[in-house]
Amino acid sequence: MKNKKDTSICHSLLKFFEENDQVPKKLVEEFSVLVNKVYEHVEDVDTLWQKGGNHYKDFKIQPSQFINENKIMFAEGNVLKYICRHSKKGKAEDIRKAIHYCEMILERDYE
């Protein structure tokens, strides 16, 4: 697979399953077939990353795609998401949300 499909969460899961000896080979094969069937019905793979609203449409890469591709943890991912969209969607409330998640990270990792 050498196209945009490789960046999907489905293919990331498939890669994880293939590399994990605890997942039965038959299950990996069935999942692979299912993933390929899903993509036969998707006209534009990029739209998988843009759901609802237009607050991310001007980015070269969707924040959710960047977060998944880099295996960024939940709280850190939310910081990125809210910082990226604050000017187009939630304004000050999104900045407050980003700060909230930064505080969660501080508490989780440094206190």
Steps between C-alpha positions, in 0.01 A plus 500: 500500500669815382239774515311719744328193638822419685440798731167376630434377850376174350835436338680604817295242689570241233874566529476465878311172466752366250789582734332360812548126538206480743248584227398185308619506136150410376357805678766724341415363155126553555561854624716575196223387265247714690724810486544463125122460450440819698739695278336372185200713602688812609532755221740737673713358779587850624136555600543230762702751702259793462173431676266784582576870469762671291731616778787272383454523122788745443762280667740299283442203733200444724586521872334161559714343229818658642407380850434143384804476273729614781328287766445804719329433832140611563560814709785622278286436194220710642743786568603492135140478381378796705803718420458429129133588486455783755502786248245333272266335749503528878703820549592556868312187609730282288804667658353424844451137393861479381618643833282246684668213314846652562416507871394137481836413341687692771311314772538163329869524416665755727325522835 
